[in-house]
Amino acid sequence: MKPLEASRINLFLGTAWLTVCLGIMGCSKSEETDVGIPKNPTEAASQLESAFGQASEAARTAASSAAAALRQKDYEQAVVSLQTVRSTENVTLDQGLAVHGTIVALEAELVSAVQSGDPKAKQAYELLKALKRK
């Protein structure tokens, strides 16, 4: 075998091996993938309170109000409070991620409630869609 052919074969095999390894690593499910996205509104409420624990009084109050509304399934109040939280100044990255995760969890809850025929959930879902457009 010529040295050039051997070099090409080695390059091909090395590339193939690297592709397989990266594919296996990329396809494996990791617990870290879901970090930051709460699984339900109750978890979202806790995450929101934790993220805004050291925030300004206005932001902390709005976050607490949103968390309480989430726990009580007062969807409309939760959306209104989340809108207030989102509009506060100097929101940190962690706080922004907590708000985003809360909105994702709330949206999933609302979709489920709307499908079950809850008219209050439908109203809150419309408010949430308007919030997401801003």
C-alpha positions, 0 to 999 in steps of 0.5 A, spaced: 500 500 500 502 506 498 503 511 503 498 516 500 493 511 500 494 509 507 494 516 510 487 517 506 485 511 509 487 513 516 484 520 515 477 516 513 477 511 519 479 517 524 473 521 521 468 516 521 470 514 529 470 521 531 463 522 528 460 515 531 463 518 538 460 525 537 453 522 535 453 517 541 455 523 546 450 528 542 444 523 542 445 521 550 439 524 554 442 528 560 439 530 566 443 537 565 438 538 558 432 540 563 436 544 568 432 551 568 426 549 565 421 547 571 416 541 570 410 544 573 407 551 575 409 549 582 416 548 581 416 554 577 413 558 583 419 555 587 424 557 582 421 564 581 421 566 588 429 563 589 431 567 583 428 573 585 430 573 592 435 578 592 432 582 587 429 589 588 423 590 592 418 591 586 421 585 583 421 581 589 413 582 590 411 581 583 415 574 583 412 572 589 405 574 587 406 570 580 408 564 585 402 565 589 398 565 583 401 559 580 400 555 586 393 557 587 392 556 579 389 563 579 392 563 571 390 570 570 393 573 576 399 569 574 400 572 567 399 579 569 404 578 575 409 575 570 408 581 565 410 585 571 416 581 573 418 581 566 418 589 565 422 590 572 429 593 571 436 590 572 433 583 571 439 578 571 440 572 567 438 567 572 432 571 573 430 572 566 431 564 565 426 563 571 421 567 568 422 564 561 421 557 565 415 559 568 412 562 562 413 555 559 411 551 565 405 555 565 403 555 558 403 547 558 399 547 564 394 552 560 394 548 554 392 542 558 386 546 562 384 549 555 383 542 552 379 540 558 374 546 557 376 551 563 374 557 560 378 561 565 384 557 562 382 560 555 382 567 558 389 566 561 392 563 555 390 569 551 393 573 555 399 569 555 400 569 548 399 577 548 405 577 553 409 573 549 408 577 543 411 583 547 
